[in-house]
Structure formats: C-alpha cells, structure tokens
Amino acid sequence: MSTDSRAPELTRAGLVVAGTTVPLFTGSVHFFGLDPAAWPTVLATVRGMGVRVVETCVPWALYERAPSAIDFDALEEPRLDLTRFLELVGEAGLYASVRIGPAHGAALTRFGIPEHVVWDPECQARSAAGSPVVVPAVPLAFPAPSLCSDKYLAEARRWARAVGERIAPLCHPHGPVVACHVDPGTDLFAVDRHPNALERYRRLLEEKGRSAEAIERALELVTASSERAGTDAEEWTWLCDWAELGERLERDAVRTLSEALESTGISVPIFRRRAPVTPTLGASRHGASVLDLSALAPMSAASDRLSTAIATSEHAARAAAHGVPAVARVAAGFSPFSRPQSDAECLNAALFALAHGIRGLELHQAVESERWIGAPCDRRGAARPFAEAWTRLARALEETRFAELERVVAVRIVRARALAQSLAVRRAQLPIAAALEALVIGRRLEPNASSVLDPILDAERLVFRLAAELDCRHVPYAVIDDDLAPVRAEQTRLTIVVGPVDPSLEALLRREVDGGHAVVLAPFADLPSFDPRIPLLPRDETLLGGALDDAIRTLGLRRFEATPGELGVAVHTDASGRARVLFAVNTTDRPLAGHVEAFGANVAEDVLDGSTFEARGGTLSLPVPPKAVRFLHLKS
C-alpha cells in the first residue's frame, strides 16, 4: 500500500502513480475464465513479460443473473472473486486497470451485458422500421442496446455504481487499481432510430435554428429505409447532424458511467475505447481514449496499413495536444472467429503502430482464454516461446524512454471533421460497405453509389492517396481532424486541407499563411472566399505526385534518405530534437536491403534481435525481412 495519497494522473509519458511515471505497457487478463489456483502464476508470468498494468474486464452478465440482483459475494464461484484477484495483482507488484463495460466486445457473449437487459424492448436500439437492431455476433446474435434508451442508461449506471463500490477500497493508494475503462457500446448508433434518438435529433436541429419544415424533412430522411432518400445537400446535412448527435450521446454516456464510478469515491483516470473510424472525444489528465487496433493487420492488408497509419497519427496528435498518452490496443493472438494471425504478425502490427506515433500499448489478450488463441501466456501461467519478444519490446520502450519521444512530421493532412463524422455514419450502413472497402484499396466507386457519397468517399479516398504518395517519397506526415489544426509542431512546414472549411478554420489557415506557413487545399476542400496564396491541388490524380514533388522542392520539406523506395521510415526525437529511435518498415513479401540516413548516430541497435549496424558515411545499411518492422535504438 502506498503512503502517497495523490490520485493517479495521466501525462503524455504515461500514468503518474505516487509521483512516479508508469509507462503504459498493459496486458489484459480475463480472471473469470481462469482457474483461481493459476492466478498467481499467470500474474507472475505477465509481470515477467514487462507488463506494468494488468487490464481486466468485469462482465456485468456474470454478476447479475436476475434482474436488479447484482451480487459480488453470493455467487459460490471462486473464479468470480474480483476482490481476491485484484489483491493478488497488488501482491505481484502490478497495478490494475478495471474495465467495467458495460459493453466488452465480441470476447463475451452479448458483449457481457445481461440477457434480461438486451432482451428488454425498452433497452433495445431500433431500426427505421421500428424493429430491434441485431448484432450479428458469433457464437450468438443479440439485440443491440440503445444509448438513447433511458432505461438502458439507468441499468448501466446502476451497474457502474455497483462495480465502483466494489473496487473503490482497492483503488490507489489503498490498493492496486490505478485506472478504469468504460465502454457504453456506441458502435451501432448510426443505425439506431430509437424514439429518444429522434427526439434528441429534433432538439439538436432546433438548437441550430432550423425551420419546422426543415426539421420534419430531416426526420423523414433519417427514418427512410431506402439508401437514397433526398437531395445531395439534404443528405449531407443530416449525415453531419446525425453524426454530431452520436458524438453527444457517446459523450453523455461516458459521463454518466464516469460520474457513477466517481460517486463511489473513485478518483482514478477513466479510459474509453475508440474505434479507428470514429472521431475522438476530448481528453484530460483524468480521462483519455484507447485506440482499438486489435482487428487490423497492417503488415498483411494494404487497406489496414493505411487505416492504421492514419488513425494512429491522428490519435497521437490528439493525445499530445491534450497532454495524455497515445495508447492503442493491439492483438496478441487472434479470435477463433477471425483471420488467424501469427505471433510475428501481431508483434509487427504493434511496432507499426509505435512507428506512427503510439506511445503506450495494451496487449489484447496477454493470457489465453476460451475465445482467444495464441496469447503469450497460456491459461496455466506458462509463457509461450514468443512471449520473450514482447518482453524485449517492453524493456526497449522503457530503455529508450519511448513515451517521451516525438515523431518527426513535415506535412499535416487536415481532414474536415464533418467529413470524418459523415463517413463514420455511412460506414455503419451495410449497402455502403463495399464502396468503403473499395476506396481504401484504390478502386473507383460502383455506379449505383448514392451521388451525395461521391464527394464524401472521394475526399476520404484522397486522404489515403495523399498518405500513400507521401509514404513512397519518405516525407513524414500526420492526418488530423480540423479541430486539432490550431496545434502545430514547429517542424511541420506544409498543411493540406481535405473537406469543407468552416469560417474558424479559414481564419486559422489565413493566419498560418501570414506567418509564412504553406497551406494547400485539396480538390474537395471549399474555402469560403478566394485567397491566391492558398493554391489548389490538381483534381487529376495522375498529377498529384508531381504537385507534391514541386512542394517538396519549393518548401524544402523534410524527406528521409532511404532506399529502396518500398522501405518505410519513421524517426522519433527527444526534447532536444536529437533522433533517438528509427523504425524501418518493410510491408512487401520479399526481404529488402535497406540503406537509411543515420540521423547523426554512429550505431543503430535492433532492440528485438540485438543486431547492430554501424553508420558509414552517414548511412545505415541493414536488411529488413519481409512483412517486418525493425525498431532501432540510435546511439552516438
């Protein structure tokens, strides 16, 4: 037990506990699926891997098997003894982060929500036709709960308060709990037409000053069952407004759960899950998002590669702006219901995320379970051979003080938030799924796509194309939403804007130009008034590469010297601007003989396999295996 009574706080480098910064290298352990006799061995093995914080979920459905009957004591099942497990976490010299849900994802049947809750009609999300929205999960489909349901939120609040009362005595400084996670289950809001959602939508439109006629038309469009419902302008408007409502509802639900926890005396930071395709909520020293990358395979799929690079760069920029750690959940194994991933694939996916700005990792899952294969630790607590690779990675992150470093970025791609919002809504609508898949791998849209989606999808596709073009030129970039545009690193020389420009962003861009910063508009960005100092990228994609080459030469953009062209490079510097870490990324199916500038270092050491490479003439020569990432510590 600590004598320091200060509540844990988030900083850019991790979690500050009792005045000490704890790097966020966490691993999930589903205690309820293990033999309690194995808990001490499992925790010792996980600690030996370098995990500092054990993340564990508490499934609502296991503790409430009858309506309004939450009981952590009456169940005579040792495997459900949450208090004992958390006590053992502390005895093992570890910290704990408790995930309360109420939604826990596909790792649990019905996402871990009690059956009587999901089957209560008052709690269910509703389609435009008024029927329940079904989650097609395996092994059991179920009706989705609605964030607009007063009854569901009341039930979730009751659950959060019950968990809070249970774990409050075990929170720092009295016990090992230093953080909590909440996930209200927001992924399906885009297709939820619960009556309360429609009423909230009406009130939102009234706040915006829309006429009664416009409001009725918007409600008609929202509840239309056909994909094509109105004019382009009408559909764009309701997409953005509906997405804004979804963000408000998520924010309200997270606040409801957080306040329920805090009402029990809990004062630890509260994390929330964020999917790669959804806009992020705000952050502070007491709460932040965890980017869930566990379903992506960036080293195997081109679409996942760009999606991961874009999502991680945006997540990292947002975390830095708020002074909190950029944490991502990555897979350490795979679900039996998903595509199998090898140990090396999982590790390299984590390295890829780190290369693009992630500062902390949450291993999902560190320990094998009924619905998880290939975890570093088995259910008896024995470390599998590949666990050593994760151990070396954890050690390297601490030795390089990686959480304190900053990725070099020369170009910012500013994506209008309205674009991200509307696309998040459309991604949830099944008829559009094929078009969305097409855009990330470069195919044109099918002719029967809704015309209002053409500019939306083409604009998002342009973001992917710009990222790919900059990648192949070794120009480091970050994709950010427009609300982060005021936060710019000094090293950034060029801003490319994609999507509609509102007056506040326009004013900011003009100030940037006045200060000598270069700003370029993509073809899908609309500036309210013309400014000859802000040029437009060519609409013809065959000319895009040439335009970027001109910008690189004219502005003297930072461009890493690296060959061959397929070799990806990311550089991370310390506070003095000195390069400390270099990532060399090979996403091809063949080994690459790489040659990369040494960034002032004399030696580069691969932190995973221990090999070293001496700089000759300012260049490092190093082999990079196929589908692999080298994590290199740069030394003088």
N, C-alpha and C positions, 0 to 999 in steps of 0.2 A: 504494500500500500504506500502511495506517495504522500509526502508531507506537504507538497505544493498544491494548494487548493485552487490555483487558477484553472479555469476551464480550458480545454484544448482549443486551439485556433488554427485556421488554415493560413498558410503563406504560400508564396509562389514555389517554394522549395519543398513543401510537404505539410506535415501536421506537427504543430508545436505542442508538445506534451511536457509539462513540468519544466519549461524553459529550454527543452531540447527538441531540435527539429528531427522528426522521424520521416525518412523518405517513404513514399507510398509505393512499396512493393508488397502487394497483398495477395492472399490466396484464399479462395472460397473452400469451406469445409462444411458439408451438409451433415451435421452431427446426428440428426434424427434418422439418417439412413445407415448409420454405422453401429457396430456392436460397442456399447459403452466401455467394455473392457479394452477396446482398441484405442479409445480416445487419447490417453497419454502418449502412446506410441506414435499415433498419427500426428499429434501436435509436435512431438519432438522431431519427427522427420520433416515436417513443414518448416519448423524453425531452422533446421539444418540446411534447408534449401535457400535460406536468406530472407524468407518471408518475415516481415516485422509486424504485420497486422493481419489477423485471421478474420475474414469476412464470412459471416454465417447468416443464413436466412431462417426466419421463424414462420413456418407455414400456418396461416390462420386456420385452414381446414383441419389440421391435426389437433388443434386445441379448442375448437368449437364444433362439436359433432351433433349438437342440437341447438336450435335457435336460442340466442341470448344466454348461452351456457359456456362462457369461456372459463376454463379452469386449468391452471398450470400444475395443480397439486393432486387432483382427484384421479388422474389417469395413472394407472399402475403399470406404466411402461417406462423402464429406466432410460430407454433411448430418447425419450422426450423431456428429460430433465435438463432444461435450458440453464437453470442456475448452476447446476453441477458442472456442466460443460464450460460455462464462462469462468467459473472458479479455476478449472483446470487450465484454461487459456492463460490466466494470470500466473498460475504456478509454473507454467512452462516458459515464463519470461516473454510472453507475447502480449500484444494489445488486441482488442476485438472491435470489429465494426458490425453492428447488428442490422440486418436487412429485414424490415418489418412488412414490406409489400405495401398494400395487400396483394398486389399482383406480382408474381415471381417468374413469369415466363413459362416456356414450354418444359422446363425441367420438372415441373409439378403438374399433376392432373388439375384441370380447371384453373391453372396458374396459381394453385394453392388457396383459392377462395372457396369457402364452404359451399357445398351443394345446395343447401337451402337458400343461400343468398343468390347464387346465379340463376336459380330457377324461380325466384320471386319475380313475378311480372313487373312489380313496381321498381325493381332494381335494374331491369334489362334495357340495353340500348335498343332502339327501334329503327327499322328501315323506313324508306319513304312510303312504303305500303302499310306501315304500322306493325309489321311482324318483327319478331326478335332477330337481332343480328347475330349470326352464328360464327363462332371462331372455329375454323376447320383444323383444329389441332389434333395431333396424334399423342396417345392412343385413343383419345376421347374428345369429340367435338362438344361444344357447350355454348349457351347463350352469353354474349358479352355483357358485362355490366356497363352502366352508363354513368359518366361523370356528371351528367345533368340530373341524375336521379337524387332527389333529396334523401330518399330512404337509403340508397346505397352509400351516399356520403356519410349519413348518420351511422350506418353499420360500420363503415371503415374507420370513422372517428372513434367509435366505441372500441374497436379492435386496437387501434393505435394507443389509446389511453391504457388499455389492459396490458399491452406489452411494455409500455413506458413504466407502469407501476412495478412490473416485474424486474426490469433491468435497471431502474434508477438507482437502487442501492449498490449496483455493481459498476456504476459509471465512475470515471476518474474524478477525484483522487482515491475513491474508496474501492475501486476495482479496475478491471482491465478495459472496460468499454470506453473508447475514445471517439466513436463516431456512430451514426446511424444512417441507414438508407431508407428512402421512401420511394415507392413507385405506384401511383394511383391507377396505372393502366390506361394510358392515353392514346395508344397507337391506333385505335379504331374510331376515334372521334369523327374523322372526316365522313364516315358513312352513318353516323348516329343522328337520327331525326326524332329523338325523344321530345315529347311536348315541351318540356322545360328548356331544351336547347332552342327550339323555335321561338319560345317566348324571350329567352335571353338574346337571341338574334334580333328580334323585333326591337328590344330596348337599345341594343347597340346601334341599330340604324337610326333610331330616334335621337340618340346622343349625337350622331353625325349630322343631324339636321335634314335627313331625307324626307321627302314628301310622303304623305299617306299612300298615294298611288304607287310611288317607287318602292315603298316597303312591301305592299301587297304583291307587287310584281316579283320582288326579290324572294319572298316567301314561296311564291309559286314556282320559281326556278329551283330553289333549294329542295323542294319536295317533289319535283318532277322525277319520274322514274326513268325517262329516256336520257341518253348521254348528251344529246344535243337539245338544249332547251330554249335558248334565247339568242339575241344578237351577241356579237363578239364583245361589245362594250359592256352589256349587261352581265354576261357570264364572267368576264374578267373581274368586274366589281364584286359579284357575290362570292367568287373564289377567294379574293383577298379578304373580304369582310368575314366570311365563314372561317378562314384560317386565323384571323385575328381573334375571333370568338374562341376558337380552340385553344389558343395560347392563354387567353384569360382564364378559361376553365381549368387548364392544367395548373396555372399559377395558383388559382384559388384552391384546387385540390391539394397541391403540395403544401400550401399554407395551412389548410385545415389539418392535415396529418401532422405537420411540424408543430402547430400550436397544441394539438392533443398530446404529443410527446412532451413538449415543454411544460404543459400544465401539471405533469407528474414530477417536475423538478429536474428534468433532463436539460443540460446546457451544452452538450457536445455538438460539434458540427454535423449538419444533416446533408447527405448527398442525395442526388436523384439521378435516375438513368436518363440518358439521352440517346435516341436512335440517330444514325448518321444522316438521315434525310429530313430531320425536323429542326426548325430554328431553336436556338438555345435560349433559356430564360436567364435572368441575371444571376450574379454570384456575389458572395461576400466572404468575410473571414469565418462566417458561421454556416455557410452552405454553398455548394457548387454542384456541377453536373459531372457525371461519369459517362464518357462517350463509349457506347457499346459497339465494339468492332468484332465481337465474337463470331458473328455469322459470315464475315468477309474473309476471302482468301486472296490477298493482294499479289502473292507470288505465283498464283495459278491462273487467275482470270483477269484479263485486261480491264474489264469494267470495274471489278473490285479494286484493282490497283489505283485507278484514277479516283474512284469514290473514296478510298481510304486516304489518299494523299490530300484531296480537297477537304474532306471532313476533319482530318487531324490538324491541318494547317489552320482552319477556321477555329477549331476548338482551342488550339494552343494560343492563338492571338487573343481570343476572348478571355481565356484564363489569365494571361499575362496582363491584360487591361484591368482586370479586377483584383490582381494580386493573389490569385489562388492557383493551386497546382493543376496542370493539364493532365488528367488521369483518364486512361482508357481501359476498358475491359477487353481482354484478348483470350482466345481459346487455348487451353492446354489439353488438347484431346478433341473429341467430337461426340455429338449425339448420335445414337443408333438410327435416328430418323433423318439424318442429314448426310451430306457427302463426307466420306472418311477423309481425314487429314493426317498426314504423317507427323511424327514428332518434329522433324526438321521444318515442315511447312508451318507449324504453329509457332515455333521459335522465330523463324524468319519473318512471319507476319508481325510479331511483336517488335522485331528490330526495324521493320519498315515503318511502323507507327512512330517509334522513337526517332527515326531519321527525320520524320516530317514534323516533329515538334512536341510529341507527347513526352511528359516528364515523369509520370508515375504509371505503374501497371497493376491491374487487378487480374490475377490468373483465374480464369473460369474454365474448369474447376481444378483446384490443386489436388483434390482427392477423388478417386474413382467412386461412382455411385451407380445405382440401377440404370440410370439413363445417361451415363457418361462413360466413354471408353477412352483409354489411353492417357489418363491423368498421370502426373509424375509420381504420385503416391497411391498405392493400392489401398483397399478397404481395411487391411490389417495393419497398415502403417509401414509397409516395406517400400523403400524407394525404388522405383524402376530405374534402369540404367540411364535413361535420358534425363533424369532429374538433375544430374550433375551439370548439364548445360544451363538449366535455369538457375542453378546455384552460382555458376560463374557469371551469369548475366547480373544477378542481384549484387554480387560482390563488385562487379565492374561499375555499376551505376553509383555505388557508394564511393569507390576509389576515385572515380573521375569527377565526383560531385556533380553528376549529370543534371540533377534537378535545378542547379543554379545556373546552368548554361543557357545560351540563347542561339537559336538557329539563324544563320545568315539569310536575309531576304532582300532581294533587289527590286522585285516587282510585286505590287499588290493588285490582285484582281478583286475589285469591289462589286459584289453581286447585290443588286437591289433586294431588300428584304421582302418586298412584295412578290418578287419572283420566287424566292425560297418558300414563302407562305403558300402561294397558289400551287406550286409544284408539290408541296407536301400533301395538300388536299387531293390533288389529282392522282398521286401515287397510290392512294388507298382505293381508287375506283378501278375495278378489275378490267373494264374494257380498254383502259389506257395502259395496262401493264406491258403489253407488247411494244407499244410506242416508247415507253420509258426505257425498256431494255435495249431497244434499237438505238436510242440516242447516245447511250454511253459507249457503244462499240462502233459508232460512226455510220450506221445505216440511215438512209432517209426515212421519213415517216411514211406510213401507209396512206394512200389517197383518201381513205374514209375517215381519217382522223378529224376531229372537230376543228374547224378553222380557227377558233379562238386559241386552240392549243398550239397551232403552228408557231407563232412568235414566242410563246412561253417555252415550248420544248426546244425550239431552235436557239433561243437565248441560253438555256441551260447547256445545250449541246456545244455552244460556242465557248462556254466556260471550260468544258472538258477539252475542247480543241486547243484553246489557249494554253492550258496546263500542259498538254502533250507537246505543243510546239516549244514552249519554254524548257521543258524537260530535255528534249533532244538537243537543245542549244546550251545546256548546262547553266541556265540562268535560274537562280533560286527564286521561288515565288511563294506567295501565300494567298489563299482565297478567303475573303472575309465578307460578312454581311455589312450593308451600308451603315448600320448603327455603330459599327466599330471604326468607321472612316476617320473620325477625329483623332484616333490613336495611331500614330505613325512612327515606326522606328527610324532613327536618323539615317540608317544605311539604305533605306528604300528610296529609289530615285524615280520610279515610274508608277503611276496608278492607272489601271484600265478599268473602266466602269461598264458593267453589263446590266441592262434593265432600266426601268423608268427612274428618272432623277426627280426627287421632290425638291421644293424650294430650299429646305435646310441643307440638303446635300449639295445643291447647286452653289449656295453661298460658300460652303466649305471648299468645294473644288476651285472656285474663283480665288479664294484666299491662298490655296495651295499654289496656283499658277502665279499669283502676285509674289509669292515667296520664292519663285524660281523652280518649283517642283513641276515635273511634267505630268500632264493628265491627258488621257486619250479616251474617247468614247467608242464603245463597240457599236455595231450597226443597230443593235436592239436597245440602245440607251437613248432616251429622249431628254434633251436639255431644254428647259422652258424657254430660254432666249439664247440666240446665237452668240457665240464667242469665238472669234477667229483664232484665239490662242489654244483652243481645245479641239484638236483635229479628230476626225472620224476614221476608224479602221475600215479597210475595204470590205464591202459586203461579199465580194467574190472570195471564197475561201482559198482558192489557188494563189491569191495574192497576199494572204495573211502572213505567211512565213517571211516574204520579202519585206513587208512592213515592219515586222519585229526585228529583222536584221538591220534595217535602217535605224530603228530606235536604239538598238544595242550600240551601233557605231556612233550615232549622234550624241547620245547621252552618256556614253562610256559606262554602260551598265556592267555590274559585276558579273563576270562569266567565268566559271571554273574551267581550268585547263584539264581536260580529261579525254582519253581515248581508250577504246573505240567509242563511237557515238552512242552505242546502246548502254554504256556504263552510266548509271545514275550516281550522283554525288550529293551529299549533304554535309555541311560544316557547321559545327556548334562552337561558339566562342565564350570566353569568360567575361567578367565585367570590364576588364581592360581592353577587350577586343582581340585577345590572343586566341587563336584556334586551338582547341583542346581535344575535340573529337571529330573524326571523319567517318562517314558511312559511305561504303562503296556498294552499290546495289546492282545486281545482275538479275533481271527478270526474264532472260532468254533461256532457251533449252540447251545452250552449249556453254562451256567454260569460256571466260574472257581473260585475255592477258591485258590487264589494265595498267594504264600509266596516268597518274594523277599528280597535280602540283602538291608540294609538301606543306604549303601554308606556313613556312618558316620552321618546320620541325626537322630534326635530324633523323629521327626514328619514329616509326609507327608500329605499335604493338596490337595485334588482334587479341582482344580481351577474352575471346571464347576459346580459341585453339592455341594461344600463346605464341604464335609465329610472329617474327619481327621483320620489318622491311626498312632498310637504310635508304635515306634520300641521296640521290646522286644528281648533281646539277639542278637541285630544287625540285626533283621529280621522284615520286614513289612508284616503283614497278611492283605490281602484285597480281597474282592470279585470283580470280573470283569465280567460284564454282557456279554451275547453272542453278537458277532459282534460289539464289542465296544473297545474304547481306553480310558484309564484313563490318564489324564495329571496331574501329581503330582508335587507340589512345595515342595522341600526338605528343611526342616528347622531344625536348631540346638535346 
